[in-house]
């Protein structure tokens, strides 16, 4: 069941996935409780605390109203944005900013929690880093606004994104980047550790002559590729490459049939 759907009251004595979900969302709201999947007296107490903060009746049980308040950040991130004549790249950035504003982050451990599961279609854990899942989720939201298919095959895997781009002849080597116009807003960047081992991806927010700004998932303020949150970052162009939608290309000669071009960098982010 989706993270944001209510399927009945959750109260003291509950255990398993539903109890854990309540505990995760409480922690995401900075009301700390052990995430052990057991809805005991401690969980009931912090639910009452959350309810009081939100002006709700402090019952200690999660009814629909309390549940909706808990999952509100994810609901907000999923609200459709009107296309209003915007390009795909513009919409990608609009959605990325909307997600960033809701503070998506892991909770309970590496690649765990509602946000990690959202970006990896219900998967979680050490085997599911979610930077690619985040970027592709945002891309799919933007494509939905334009009623068009994604210019690349969405994936949780940076390796598969790179492979798909190469198969579609949408691969732009880093050495071919010539100016900021080659990295418009809404582009993907991709980084690799060694040949054939792609390790991180994110979205270009804006580009200048010497640096570009990004919104990335599964990173942190230190720029780690296996981080824990969605962050806004600034990078230099060394060892970076880019994917971009054709609607954002600077000249007709640089456009690629199929809607996008993809580029990959030569080293670890």
C-alpha positions in Angstrom: 0.0 0.0 0.0 1.3 3.5 -0.8 3.0 5.4 2.1 0.3 8.1 2.0 -2.9 6.0 2.0 -4.8 5.4 5.3 -6.1 1.9 5.7 -7.7 2.1 9.2 -6.9 3.3 12.7 -3.5 2.5 14.1 -3.4 2.4 17.9 -1.7 0.9 20.9 -1.2 -2.8 20.5 -0.6 -2.6 16.7 2.6 -4.1 15.4 4.5 -4.6 12.1 4.4 -2.3 9.1 1.7 0.0 10.2 3.1 0.7 13.6 6.5 1.2 12.1 5.1 3.7 9.6 3.7 5.8 12.4 7.0 5.7 14.2 8.9 6.7 11.1 6.7 9.7 10.4 6.8 10.9 14.0 10.6 10.8 13.7 10.5 12.7 10.4 8.5 15.4 12.2 11.4 15.5 14.8 9.4 13.8 17.5 11.7 10.9 18.3 10.5 7.4 19.1 12.1 4.0 18.7 11.3 2.6 15.2 10.7 -1.0 16.3 7.3 -1.8 14.8 5.6 -2.0 18.2 2.9 0.5 19.1 3.3 0.6 22.8 2.9 3.3 25.5 5.9 5.3 24.3 4.5 5.5 20.8 1.0 6.4 22.0 2.6 9.2 24.1 4.5 10.8 21.2 1.4 10.5 19.0 -0.5 12.5 21.7 2.4 15.0 21.6 2.1 15.3 17.8 -1.7 15.7 18.0 -1.4 18.5 20.5 1.2 20.3 18.3 -1.3 20.1 15.4 -4.3 21.1 17.4 -5.9 17.6 17.2 -7.6 15.7 19.9 -4.8 14.0 21.8 -6.1 10.4 21.8 -2.8 8.6 21.3 -4.3 6.7 18.3 -3.8 7.5 14.7 -7.1 8.1 12.9 -7.4 9.5 9.4 -7.0 13.1 10.4 -3.8 12.4 12.4 -2.5 10.1 9.6 -3.1 12.8 7.0 -1.2 15.3 9.2 1.7 12.8 9.6 2.1 12.1 5.8 1.4 15.8 4.8 5.0 16.4 3.5 4.7 13.5 1.1 1.2 14.5 0.0 2.6 18.0 -0.8 5.5 16.6 -2.8 3.1 14.7 -4.9 0.7 17.6 -5.8 0.5 18.1 -9.5 2.0 21.3 -10.9 0.3 23.0 -13.9 2.4 22.9 -17.0 1.5 26.5 -17.9 3.6 26.5 -21.1 6.7 25.2 -19.2 9.3 23.0 -20.8 10.1 19.6 -19.3 13.3 21.0 -17.7 11.3 23.8 -16.0 8.9 21.3 -14.6 11.6 18.9 -13.4 13.1 21.8 -11.4 9.7 22.9 -10.1 9.0 19.4 -8.8 12.6 19.0 -7.4 12.1 22.2 -5.4 8.8 21.0 -4.1 10.4 17.8 -2.8 13.3 19.7 -1.3 10.9 21.9 0.6 9.4 18.8 2.3 12.8 17.7 3.7 12.9 14.1 2.3 15.4 12.0 4.2 16.0 8.5 5.5 14.9 7.5 8.9 15.7 4.3 10.9 18.9 3.4 9.0 20.6 3.3 5.6 18.1 3.8 2.7 15.2 3.2 5.1 11.9 5.1 5.6 8.9 6.4 3.7 10.9 8.7 1.4 13.4 6.0 0.4 10.5 3.6 -0.3 8.7 6.3 -2.3 11.7 6.8 -4.6 12.4 3.1 -5.0 8.8 1.8 -5.4 8.6 0.2 -2.0 12.2 -1.1 -1.7 14.6 -0.1 1.0 17.8 -1.1 2.7 21.6 -1.1 1.8 21.0 -2.5 -1.6 18.7 0.4 -2.6 20.6 3.7 -2.8 17.9 6.1 -4.0 19.7 9.0 -5.8 18.6 7.7 -9.2 15.1 6.9 -7.9 14.7 10.4 -6.6 15.8 12.0 -9.9 13.6 9.6 -12.0 10.6 10.1 -9.7 10.8 13.9 -10.3 11.3 13.4 -14.0 8.2 11.1 -14.2 6.1 13.7 -12.3 7.2 16.4 -14.8 6.5 14.1 -17.8 3.0 13.4 -16.4 2.2 17.1 -16.6 3.1 17.2 -20.3 1.4 13.9 -21.0 4.6 12.6 -22.5 6.8 9.6 -21.9 10.2 10.0 -20.1 13.1 10.6 -22.4 15.0 7.8 -20.7 14.0 4.6 -18.9 13.5 5.3 -15.2 15.7 3.2 -12.9 17.0 3.0 -9.4 20.4 2.2 -10.8 22.9 4.7 -12.1 24.5 1.9 -14.1 21.2 1.2 -15.9 20.6 4.8 -16.6 24.0 5.1 -18.2 23.5 1.9 -20.2 20.1 3.0 -21.4 21.4 6.3 -22.5 24.2 4.7 -24.5 21.8 2.3 -26.2 19.5 5.2 -27.2 22.5 7.2 -28.5 21.8 9.9 -25.9 25.2 9.8 -24.3 27.2 13.1 -24.2 30.8 12.7 -22.9 32.0 15.2 -20.4 34.7 16.4 -22.9 32.0 17.7 -25.2 30.6 20.2 -22.8 31.5 23.7 -24.0 29.4 26.3 -22.1 26.7 26.7 -19.5 24.1 26.4 -22.3 25.1 22.7 -22.5 23.8 22.2 -18.9 20.4 23.8 -18.7 18.1 23.6 -15.7 16.5 20.2 -15.5 19.5 18.3 -16.7 20.7 15.1 -15.0 24.4 14.8 -14.0 25.9 11.3 -13.5 29.2 10.4 -12.0 31.3 7.2 -12.1 34.0 5.7 -9.9 35.7 3.5 -12.6 34.8 2.5 -16.1 31.3 0.9 -16.1 30.6 1.7 -12.4 28.2 4.7 -12.2 27.6 5.8 -8.6 25.6 9.0 -8.3 23.1 11.2 -10.1 21.1 14.3 -9.5 19.4 17.3 -11.1 20.9 20.5 -12.4 19.2 23.6 -10.9 21.2 26.2 -12.6 24.5 26.5 -14.4 27.2 29.1 -14.6 30.6 29.4 -16.2 32.6 27.6 -13.5 30.0 25.9 -11.3 26.5 24.5 -11.3 23.9 24.1 -8.6 22.0 20.9 -8.1 19.2 19.2 -6.1 20.2 15.6 -5.3 18.8 12.7 -3.4 20.6 10.3 -1.1 23.4 12.8 -0.3 24.1 15.3 2.5 25.8 18.6 3.2 29.2 17.0 2.8 28.3 15.8 -0.7 28.5 12.1 0.1 27.1 9.8 -2.6 25.6 7.5 0.0 24.0 10.2 2.2 20.6 10.4 3.8 18.6 13.3 2.4 17.7 15.5 -0.5 20.1 18.5 -0.6 20.8 21.6 -2.7 24.5 21.5 -3.7 27.1 23.5 -5.7 29.7 21.7 -7.8 32.5 22.6 -10.3 32.4 21.0 -13.7 35.4 18.7 -13.3 34.4 15.0 -13.6 30.7 15.8 -14.3 28.5 15.0 -17.2 24.9 15.8 -18.1 21.6 14.6 -19.5 19.2 17.2 -20.9 15.9 17.5 -22.5 15.8 18.7 -26.1 13.4 21.6 -25.3 16.2 23.2 -23.3 19.0 22.9 -25.9 20.7 26.1 -27.0 20.8 25.4 -30.7 19.0 23.3 -33.3 22.2 21.6 -34.2 22.6 20.2 -30.7 19.2 18.6 -30.4 18.8 14.9 -30.3 15.8 13.1 -31.7 14.0 11.3 -28.9 13.9 14.2 -26.5 17.1 14.2 -24.5 20.8 13.7 -24.3 22.7 12.0 -21.5 26.2 12.6 -20.3 28.4 10.8 -17.8 31.4 11.9 -15.8 34.7 10.2 -15.5 35.2 9.7 -11.7 33.5 9.4 -8.3 31.4 12.4 -7.3 
